[in-house]
């Protein structure tokens, strides 16, 4: 797995490409405060935690 800062940059790139302005600010703030969930017993990876945001 890559480090968290690299993951955050990738998520930011996708958000800027895929989300409209009305949601972008909230999601970018979520990504900026994102913690590392790799190895977490509930989420297993940080990506799974990010995906949960989009299911809500």
N, CA, C, O and CB atoms as a CASP TS submission, in Angstrom:
PFRMAT TS
TARGET T0000
AUTHOR 0000-0000-0000
METHOD Language model
MODEL 1
PARENT N/A
ATOM      1  N   UNK     1       0.835  -1.198   0.000  1.00  0.00           N
ATOM      2  CA  UNK     1       0.000   0.000   0.000  1.00  0.00           C
ATOM      3  C   UNK     1       0.872   1.250   0.000  1.00  0.00           C
ATOM      4  O   UNK     1       1.990   1.244   0.514  1.00  0.00           O
ATOM      5  CB  UNK     1      -0.946   0.005   1.217  1.00  0.00           C
ATOM      6  N   UNK     2       0.356   2.289  -0.568  1.00  0.00           N
ATOM      7  CA  UNK     2       1.078   3.556  -0.576  1.00  0.00           C
ATOM      8  C   UNK     2       0.805   4.312   0.713  1.00  0.00           C
ATOM      9  O   UNK     2      -0.121   3.988   1.457  1.00  0.00           O
ATOM     10  CB  UNK     2       0.681   4.407  -1.798  1.00  0.00           C
ATOM     11  N   UNK     3       1.622   5.320   0.963  1.00  0.00           N
ATOM     12  CA  UNK     3       1.430   6.099   2.179  1.00  0.00           C
ATOM     13  C   UNK     3       0.157   6.938   2.102  1.00  0.00           C
ATOM     14  O   UNK     3      -0.389   7.160   1.021  1.00  0.00           O
ATOM     15  CB  UNK     3       2.639   6.998   2.428  1.00  0.00           C
ATOM     16  N   UNK     4      -0.299   7.394   3.246  1.00  0.00           N
ATOM     17  CA  UNK     4      -1.576   8.100   3.331  1.00  0.00           C
ATOM     18  C   UNK     4      -1.589   9.383   2.515  1.00  0.00           C
ATOM     19  O   UNK     4      -2.606   9.700   1.899  1.00  0.00           O
ATOM     20  CB  UNK     4      -1.895   8.414   4.769  1.00  0.00           C
ATOM     21  N   UNK     5      -0.498  10.125   2.492  1.00  0.00           N
ATOM     22  CA  UNK     5      -0.465  11.381   1.730  1.00  0.00           C
ATOM     23  C   UNK     5      -0.629  11.122   0.228  1.00  0.00           C
ATOM     24  O   UNK     5      -1.283  11.901  -0.466  1.00  0.00           O
ATOM     25  CB  UNK     5       0.856  12.132   1.994  1.00  0.00           C
ATOM     26  N   UNK     6      -0.051  10.053  -0.265  1.00  0.00           N
ATOM     27  CA  UNK     6      -0.219   9.690  -1.670  1.00  0.00           C
ATOM     28  C   UNK     6      -1.663   9.310  -1.955  1.00  0.00           C
ATOM     29  O   UNK     6      -2.217   9.694  -2.985  1.00  0.00           O
ATOM     30  CB  UNK     6       0.716   8.535  -2.047  1.00  0.00           C
ATOM     31  N   UNK     7      -2.276   8.557  -1.045  1.00  0.00           N
ATOM     32  CA  UNK     7      -3.680   8.195  -1.197  1.00  0.00           C
ATOM     33  C   UNK     7      -4.558   9.445  -1.208  1.00  0.00           C
ATOM     34  O   UNK     7      -5.464   9.561  -2.034  1.00  0.00           O
ATOM     35  CB  UNK     7      -4.116   7.244  -0.070  1.00  0.00           C
ATOM     36  N   UNK     8      -4.295  10.376  -0.296  1.00  0.00           N
ATOM     37  CA  UNK     8      -5.087  11.610  -0.226  1.00  0.00           C
ATOM     38  C   UNK     8      -4.997  12.400  -1.528  1.00  0.00           C
ATOM     39  O   UNK     8      -6.002  12.925  -2.006  1.00  0.00           O
ATOM     40  CB  UNK     8      -4.618  12.482   0.947  1.00  0.00           C
ATOM     41  N   UNK     9      -3.805  12.485  -2.101  1.00  0.00           N
ATOM     42  CA  UNK     9      -3.647  13.196  -3.381  1.00  0.00           C
ATOM     43  C   UNK     9      -4.480  12.526  -4.472  1.00  0.00           C
ATOM     44  O   UNK     9      -5.105  13.207  -5.285  1.00  0.00           O
ATOM     45  CB  UNK     9      -2.155  13.241  -3.803  1.00  0.00           C
ATOM     46  N   UNK    10      -4.489  11.208  -4.488  1.00  0.00           N
ATOM     47  CA  UNK    10      -5.291  10.484  -5.468  1.00  0.00           C
ATOM     48  C   UNK    10      -6.778  10.714  -5.272  1.00  0.00           C
ATOM     49  O   UNK    10      -7.510  10.919  -6.240  1.00  0.00           O
ATOM     50  CB  UNK    10      -4.992   9.007  -5.395  1.00  0.00           C
ATOM     51  N   UNK    11      -7.229  10.681  -4.021  1.00  0.00           N
ATOM     52  CA  UNK    11      -8.647  10.954  -3.738  1.00  0.00           C
ATOM     53  C   UNK    11      -9.005  12.376  -4.135  1.00  0.00           C
ATOM     54  O   UNK    11     -10.067  12.606  -4.715  1.00  0.00           O
ATOM     55  CB  UNK    11      -8.959  10.728  -2.244  1.00  0.00           C
ATOM     56  N   UNK    12      -8.139  13.331  -3.832  1.00  0.00           N
ATOM     57  CA  UNK    12      -8.394  14.726  -4.213  1.00  0.00           C
ATOM     58  C   UNK    12      -8.514  14.868  -5.731  1.00  0.00           C
ATOM     59  O   UNK    12      -9.394  15.577  -6.220  1.00  0.00           O
ATOM     60  CB  UNK    12      -7.273  15.640  -3.686  1.00  0.00           C
ATOM     61  N   UNK    13      -7.636  14.199  -6.472  1.00  0.00           N
ATOM     62  CA  UNK    13      -7.710  14.252  -7.933  1.00  0.00           C
ATOM     63  C   UNK    13      -9.055  13.711  -8.432  1.00  0.00           C
ATOM     64  O   UNK    13      -9.691  14.319  -9.292  1.00  0.00           O
ATOM     65  CB  UNK    13      -6.550  13.452  -8.557  1.00  0.00           C
ATOM     66  N   UNK    14      -9.478  12.577  -7.895  1.00  0.00           N
ATOM     67  CA  UNK    14     -10.758  11.999  -8.311  1.00  0.00           C
ATOM     68  C   UNK    14     -11.933  12.905  -7.946  1.00  0.00           C
ATOM     69  O   UNK    14     -12.855  13.082  -8.742  1.00  0.00           O
ATOM     70  CB  UNK    14     -10.947  10.623  -7.672  1.00  0.00           C
ATOM     71  N   UNK    15     -11.898  13.469  -6.761  1.00  0.00           N
ATOM     72  CA  UNK    15     -12.975  14.362  -6.320  1.00  0.00           C
ATOM     73  C   UNK    15     -13.072  15.561  -7.249  1.00  0.00           C
ATOM     74  O   UNK    15     -14.169  15.943  -7.657  1.00  0.00           O
ATOM     75  CB  UNK    15     -12.742  14.829  -4.866  1.00  0.00           C
ATOM     76  N   UNK    16     -11.944  16.153  -7.582  1.00  0.00           N
ATOM     77  CA  UNK    16     -11.954  17.320  -8.469  1.00  0.00           C
ATOM     78  C   UNK    16     -12.457  16.983  -9.866  1.00  0.00           C
ATOM     79  O   UNK    16     -13.021  17.843 -10.542  1.00  0.00           O
ATOM     80  CB  UNK    16     -10.563  17.913  -8.561  1.00  0.00           C
ATOM     81  N   UNK    17     -12.263  15.758 -10.303  1.00  0.00           N
ATOM     82  CA  UNK    17     -12.733  15.337 -11.622  1.00  0.00           C
ATOM     83  C   UNK    17     -14.193  14.904 -11.626  1.00  0.00           C
ATOM     84  O   UNK    17     -14.889  15.088 -12.625  1.00  0.00           O
ATOM     85  CB  UNK    17     -11.878  14.211 -12.130  1.00  0.00           C
ATOM     86  N   UNK    18     -14.662  14.336 -10.532  1.00  0.00           N
ATOM     87  CA  UNK    18     -15.941  13.638 -10.562  1.00  0.00           C
ATOM     88  C   UNK    18     -17.095  14.299  -9.805  1.00  0.00           C
ATOM     89  O   UNK    18     -18.257  14.000 -10.083  1.00  0.00           O
ATOM     90  CB  UNK    18     -15.748  12.300 -10.026  1.00  0.00           C
ATOM     91  N   UNK    19     -16.804  15.180  -8.864  1.00  0.00           N
ATOM     92  CA  UNK    19     -17.882  15.752  -8.061  1.00  0.00           C
ATOM     93  C   UNK    19     -18.225  17.164  -8.491  1.00  0.00           C
ATOM     94  O   UNK    19     -17.367  17.929  -8.931  1.00  0.00           O
ATOM     95  CB  UNK    19     -17.506  15.744  -6.599  1.00  0.00           C
ATOM     96  N   UNK    20     -19.497  17.488  -8.353  1.00  0.00           N
ATOM     97  CA  UNK    20     -19.941  18.851  -8.604  1.00  0.00           C
ATOM     98  C   UNK    20     -19.540  19.760  -7.449  1.00  0.00           C
ATOM     99  O   UNK    20     -19.195  19.294  -6.363  1.00  0.00           O
ATOM    100  CB  UNK    20     -21.459  18.893  -8.817  1.00  0.00           C
ATOM    101  N   UNK    21     -19.590  21.039  -7.696  1.00  0.00           N
ATOM    102  CA  UNK    21     -19.143  22.016  -6.707  1.00  0.00           C
ATOM    103  C   UNK    21     -19.935  21.960  -5.407  1.00  0.00           C
ATOM    104  O   UNK    21     -19.387  22.280  -4.353  1.00  0.00           O
ATOM    105  CB  UNK    21     -19.232  23.396  -7.284  1.00  0.00           C
ATOM    106  N   UNK    22     -21.190  21.570  -5.446  1.00  0.00           N
ATOM    107  CA  UNK    22     -22.010  21.582  -4.240  1.00  0.00           C
ATOM    108  C   UNK    22     -21.529  20.585  -3.186  1.00  0.00           C
ATOM    109  O   UNK    22     -21.706  20.834  -1.994  1.00  0.00           O
ATOM    110  CB  UNK    22     -23.444  21.286  -4.598  1.00  0.00           C
ATOM    111  N   UNK    23     -20.939  19.487  -3.581  1.00  0.00           N
ATOM    112  CA  UNK    23     -20.455  18.463  -2.648  1.00  0.00           C
ATOM    113  C   UNK    23     -18.940  18.496  -2.467  1.00  0.00           C
ATOM    114  O   UNK    23     -18.417  17.966  -1.487  1.00  0.00           O
ATOM    115  CB  UNK    23     -20.874  17.090  -3.127  1.00  0.00           C
ATOM    116  N   UNK    24     -18.252  19.104  -3.391  1.00  0.00           N
ATOM    117  CA  UNK    24     -16.793  19.031  -3.422  1.00  0.00           C
ATOM    118  C   UNK    24     -16.143  19.534  -2.131  1.00  0.00           C
ATOM    119  O   UNK    24     -15.230  18.890  -1.613  1.00  0.00           O
ATOM    120  CB  UNK    24     -16.270  19.829  -4.594  1.00  0.00           C
ATOM    121  N   UNK    25     -16.595  20.666  -1.607  1.00  0.00           N
ATOM    122  CA  UNK    25     -15.966  21.248  -0.415  1.00  0.00           C
ATOM    123  C   UNK    25     -16.044  20.299   0.777  1.00  0.00           C
ATOM    124  O   UNK    25     -15.052  20.105   1.480  1.00  0.00           O
ATOM    125  CB  UNK    25     -16.630  22.582  -0.062  1.00  0.00           C
ATOM    126  N   UNK    26     -17.212  19.709   1.011  1.00  0.00           N
ATOM    127  CA  UNK    26     -17.376  18.790   2.140  1.00  0.00           C
ATOM    128  C   UNK    26     -16.502  17.553   2.000  1.00  0.00           C
ATOM    129  O   UNK    26     -15.878  17.114   2.966  1.00  0.00           O
ATOM    130  CB  UNK    26     -18.830  18.376   2.271  1.00  0.00           C
ATOM    131  N   UNK    27     -16.459  16.999   0.814  1.00  0.00           N
ATOM    132  CA  UNK    27     -15.684  15.777   0.607  1.00  0.00           C
ATOM    133  C   UNK    27     -14.177  16.069   0.681  1.00  0.00           C
ATOM    134  O   UNK    27     -13.420  15.270   1.233  1.00  0.00           O
ATOM    135  CB  UNK    27     -16.040  15.140  -0.755  1.00  0.00           C
ATOM    136  N   UNK    28     -13.745  17.195   0.134  1.00  0.00           N
ATOM    137  CA  UNK    28     -12.326  17.551   0.237  1.00  0.00           C
ATOM    138  C   UNK    28     -11.923  17.759   1.691  1.00  0.00           C
ATOM    139  O   UNK    28     -10.818  17.384   2.082  1.00  0.00           O
ATOM    140  CB  UNK    28     -12.027  18.818  -0.579  1.00  0.00           C
ATOM    141  N   UNK    29     -12.798  18.348   2.494  1.00  0.00           N
ATOM    142  CA  UNK    29     -12.518  18.507   3.909  1.00  0.00           C
ATOM    143  C   UNK    29     -12.404  17.146   4.595  1.00  0.00           C
ATOM    144  O   UNK    29     -11.526  16.941   5.434  1.00  0.00           O
ATOM    145  CB  UNK    29     -13.608  19.351   4.575  1.00  0.00           C
ATOM    146  N   UNK    30     -13.286  16.224   4.238  1.00  0.00           N
ATOM    147  CA  UNK    30     -13.224  14.862   4.762  1.00  0.00           C
ATOM    148  C   UNK    30     -11.878  14.219   4.437  1.00  0.00           C
ATOM    149  O   UNK    30     -11.258  13.602   5.303  1.00  0.00           O
ATOM    150  CB  UNK    30     -14.372  14.012   4.190  1.00  0.00           C
ATOM    151  N   UNK    31     -11.430  14.362   3.204  1.00  0.00           N
ATOM    152  CA  UNK    31     -10.159  13.772   2.785  1.00  0.00           C
ATOM    153  C   UNK    31      -8.984  14.436   3.511  1.00  0.00           C
ATOM    154  O   UNK    31      -8.045  13.753   3.922  1.00  0.00           O
ATOM    155  CB  UNK    31      -9.985  13.904   1.259  1.00  0.00           C
ATOM    156  N   UNK    32      -9.034  15.748   3.669  1.00  0.00           N
ATOM    157  CA  UNK    32      -7.941  16.457   4.356  1.00  0.00           C
ATOM    158  C   UNK    32      -7.755  15.979   5.789  1.00  0.00           C
ATOM    159  O   UNK    32      -6.634  15.979   6.297  1.00  0.00           O
ATOM    160  CB  UNK    32      -8.205  17.957   4.353  1.00  0.00           C
ATOM    161  N   UNK    33      -8.834  15.571   6.448  1.00  0.00           N
ATOM    162  CA  UNK    33      -8.753  15.126   7.845  1.00  0.00           C
ATOM    163  C   UNK    33      -8.702  13.612   7.968  1.00  0.00           C
ATOM    164  O   UNK    33      -8.796  13.074   9.071  1.00  0.00           O
ATOM    165  CB  UNK    33      -9.936  15.657   8.630  1.00  0.00           C
ATOM    166  N   UNK    34      -8.555  12.929   6.858  1.00  0.00           N
ATOM    167  CA  UNK    34      -8.563  11.473   6.822  1.00  0.00           C
ATOM    168  C   UNK    34      -7.389  10.883   7.588  1.00  0.00           C
ATOM    169  O   UNK    34      -6.251  11.338   7.466  1.00  0.00           O
ATOM    170  CB  UNK    34      -8.540  10.985   5.389  1.00  0.00           C
ATOM    171  N   UNK    35      -7.693   9.858   8.381  1.00  0.00           N
ATOM    172  CA  UNK    35      -6.653   9.113   9.089  1.00  0.00           C
ATOM    173  C   UNK    35      -6.338   7.831   8.324  1.00  0.00           C
ATOM    174  O   UNK    35      -7.069   7.443   7.412  1.00  0.00           O
ATOM    175  CB  UNK    35      -7.094   8.791  10.544  1.00  0.00           C
ATOM    176  N   UNK    36      -5.273   7.198   8.695  1.00  0.00           N
ATOM    177  CA  UNK    36      -4.856   5.952   8.056  1.00  0.00           C
ATOM    178  C   UNK    36      -5.631   4.783   8.658  1.00  0.00           C
ATOM    179  O   UNK    36      -5.491   4.496   9.846  1.00  0.00           O
ATOM    180  CB  UNK    36      -3.328   5.734   8.212  1.00  0.00           C
ATOM    181  N   UNK    37      -6.441   4.112   7.853  1.00  0.00           N
ATOM    182  CA  UNK    37      -7.210   2.964   8.307  1.00  0.00           C
ATOM    183  C   UNK    37      -6.670   1.651   7.764  1.00  0.00           C
ATOM    184  O   UNK    37      -7.319   0.616   7.919  1.00  0.00           O
ATOM    185  CB  UNK    37      -8.650   3.122   7.909  1.00  0.00           C
ATOM    186  N   UNK    38      -5.512   1.659   7.136  1.00  0.00           N
ATOM    187  CA  UNK    38      -4.917   0.419   6.655  1.00  0.00           C
ATOM    188  C   UNK    38      -4.594  -0.465   7.852  1.00  0.00           C
ATOM    189  O   UNK    38      -3.894  -0.050   8.776  1.00  0.00           O
ATOM    190  CB  UNK    38      -3.639   0.698   5.807  1.00  0.00           C
ATOM    191  N   UNK    39      -5.106  -1.673   7.823  1.00  0.00           N
ATOM    192  CA  UNK    39      -4.913  -2.612   8.915  1.00  0.00           C
ATOM    193  C   UNK    39      -5.957  -2.499  10.019  1.00  0.00           C
ATOM    194  O   UNK    39      -5.908  -3.263  10.983  1.00  0.00           O
ATOM    195  CB  UNK    39      -3.563  -2.419   9.497  1.00  0.00           C
ATOM    196  N   UNK    40      -6.891  -1.573   9.907  1.00  0.00           N
ATOM    197  CA  UNK    40      -7.945  -1.404  10.901  1.00  0.00           C
ATOM    198  C   UNK    40      -8.838  -2.645  10.917  1.00  0.00           C
ATOM    199  O   UNK    40      -9.161  -3.191   9.862  1.00  0.00           O
ATOM    200  CB  UNK    40      -8.782  -0.128  10.607  1.00  0.00           C
ATOM    201  N   UNK    41      -9.235  -3.088  12.102  1.00  0.00           N
ATOM    202  CA  UNK    41     -10.022  -4.319  12.194  1.00  0.00           C
ATOM    203  C   UNK    41     -11.441  -4.181  11.647  1.00  0.00           C
ATOM    204  O   UNK    41     -12.072  -5.190  11.331  1.00  0.00           O
ATOM    205  CB  UNK    41     -10.086  -4.766  13.622  1.00  0.00           C
ATOM    206  N   UNK    42     -11.954  -2.966  11.527  1.00  0.00           N
ATOM    207  CA  UNK    42     -13.300  -2.766  10.985  1.00  0.00           C
ATOM    208  C   UNK    42     -13.301  -2.422   9.504  1.00  0.00           C
ATOM    209  O   UNK    42     -14.167  -2.888   8.763  1.00  0.00           O
ATOM    210  CB  UNK    42     -14.000  -1.677  11.747  1.00  0.00           C
ATOM    211  N   UNK    43     -12.352  -1.620   9.066  1.00  0.00           N
ATOM    212  CA  UNK    43     -12.339  -1.151   7.676  1.00  0.00           C
ATOM    213  C   UNK    43     -11.293  -1.845   6.805  1.00  0.00           C
ATOM    214  O   UNK    43     -11.463  -1.917   5.588  1.00  0.00           O
ATOM    215  CB  UNK    43     -12.099   0.331   7.649  1.00  0.00           C
ATOM    216  N   UNK    44     -10.236  -2.345   7.391  1.00  0.00           N
ATOM    217  CA  UNK    44      -9.142  -3.038   6.708  1.00  0.00           C
ATOM    218  C   UNK    44      -8.251  -2.115   5.886  1.00  0.00           C
ATOM    219  O   UNK    44      -7.027  -2.238   5.921  1.00  0.00           O
ATOM    220  CB  UNK    44      -9.701  -4.101   5.816  1.00  0.00           C
ATOM    221  N   UNK    45      -8.860  -1.188   5.145  1.00  0.00           N
ATOM    222  CA  UNK    45      -8.077  -0.241   4.358  1.00  0.00           C
ATOM    223  C   UNK    45      -8.709   1.143   4.440  1.00  0.00           C
ATOM    224  O   UNK    45      -9.890   1.278   4.760  1.00  0.00           O
ATOM    225  CB  UNK    45      -7.970  -0.705   2.886  1.00  0.00           C
ATOM    226  N   UNK    46      -7.933   2.147   4.155  1.00  0.00           N
ATOM    227  CA  UNK    46      -8.446   3.512   4.133  1.00  0.00           C
ATOM    228  C   UNK    46      -9.473   3.677   3.025  1.00  0.00           C
ATOM    229  O   UNK    46     -10.443   4.417   3.192  1.00  0.00           O
ATOM    230  CB  UNK    46      -7.302   4.515   3.952  1.00  0.00           C
ATOM    231  N   UNK    47      -9.281   3.008   1.906  1.00  0.00           N
ATOM    232  CA  UNK    47     -10.239   3.086   0.806  1.00  0.00           C
ATOM    233  C   UNK    47     -11.636   2.634   1.249  1.00  0.00           C
ATOM    234  O   UNK    47     -12.629   3.256   0.870  1.00  0.00           O
ATOM    235  CB  UNK    47      -9.759   2.231  -0.375  1.00  0.00           C
ATOM    236  N   UNK    48     -11.727   1.580   2.032  1.00  0.00           N
ATOM    237  CA  UNK    48     -13.032   1.128   2.513  1.00  0.00           C
ATOM    238  C   UNK    48     -13.701   2.205   3.365  1.00  0.00           C
ATOM    239  O   UNK    48     -14.919   2.374   3.303  1.00  0.00           O
ATOM    240  CB  UNK    48     -12.886  -0.173   3.321  1.00  0.00           C
ATOM    241  N   UNK    49     -12.924   2.928   4.154  1.00  0.00           N
ATOM    242  CA  UNK    49     -13.463   4.016   4.965  1.00  0.00           C
ATOM    243  C   UNK    49     -13.975   5.140   4.064  1.00  0.00           C
ATOM    244  O   UNK    49     -15.043   5.694   4.324  1.00  0.00           O
ATOM    245  CB  UNK    49     -12.391   4.552   5.941  1.00  0.00           C
ATOM    246  N   UNK    50     -13.245   5.480   3.026  1.00  0.00           N
ATOM    247  CA  UNK    50     -13.657   6.526   2.086  1.00  0.00           C
ATOM    248  C   UNK    50     -14.926   6.089   1.352  1.00  0.00           C
ATOM    249  O   UNK    50     -15.840   6.893   1.173  1.00  0.00           O
ATOM    250  CB  UNK    50     -12.518   6.838   1.071  1.00  0.00           C
ATOM    251  N   UNK    51     -14.992   4.847   0.931  1.00  0.00           N
ATOM    252  CA  UNK    51     -16.174   4.343   0.225  1.00  0.00           C
ATOM    253  C   UNK    51     -17.419   4.449   1.091  1.00  0.00           C
ATOM    254  O   UNK    51     -18.517   4.661   0.575  1.00  0.00           O
ATOM    255  CB  UNK    51     -15.960   2.890  -0.206  1.00  0.00           C
ATOM    256  N   UNK    52     -17.263   4.305   2.397  1.00  0.00           N
ATOM    257  CA  UNK    52     -18.405   4.422   3.301  1.00  0.00           C
ATOM    258  C   UNK    52     -19.049   5.799   3.224  1.00  0.00           C
ATOM    259  O   UNK    52     -20.268   5.922   3.342  1.00  0.00           O
ATOM    260  CB  UNK    52     -17.975   4.133   4.729  1.00  0.00           C
ATOM    261  N   UNK    53     -18.248   6.822   3.029  1.00  0.00           N
ATOM    262  CA  UNK    53     -18.771   8.198   2.881  1.00  0.00           C
ATOM    263  C   UNK    53     -19.760   8.268   1.732  1.00  0.00           C
ATOM    264  O   UNK    53     -20.800   8.916   1.849  1.00  0.00           O
ATOM    265  CB  UNK    53     -17.618   9.206   2.648  1.00  0.00           C
ATOM    266  N   UNK    54     -19.454   7.620   0.636  1.00  0.00           N
ATOM    267  CA  UNK    54     -20.286   7.706  -0.558  1.00  0.00           C
ATOM    268  C   UNK    54     -21.522   6.816  -0.503  1.00  0.00           C
ATOM    269  O   UNK    54     -22.409   6.932  -1.348  1.00  0.00           O
ATOM    270  CB  UNK    54     -19.474   7.349  -1.759  1.00  0.00           C
ATOM    271  N   UNK    55     -21.585   5.941   0.473  1.00  0.00           N
ATOM    272  CA  UNK    55     -22.768   5.099   0.650  1.00  0.00           C
ATOM    273  C   UNK    55     -23.817   5.762   1.526  1.00  0.00           C
ATOM    274  O   UNK    55     -24.961   5.311   1.582  1.00  0.00           O
ATOM    275  CB  UNK    55     -22.374   3.765   1.249  1.00  0.00           C
ATOM    276  N   UNK    56     -23.434   6.829   2.207  1.00  0.00           N
ATOM    277  CA  UNK    56     -24.359   7.517   3.125  1.00  0.00           C
ATOM    278  C   UNK    56     -25.302   8.408   2.382  1.00  0.00           C
ATOM    279  O   UNK    56     -26.146   9.062   2.995  1.00  0.00           O
ATOM    280  CB  UNK    56     -23.601   8.331   4.151  1.00  0.00           C
TER
END
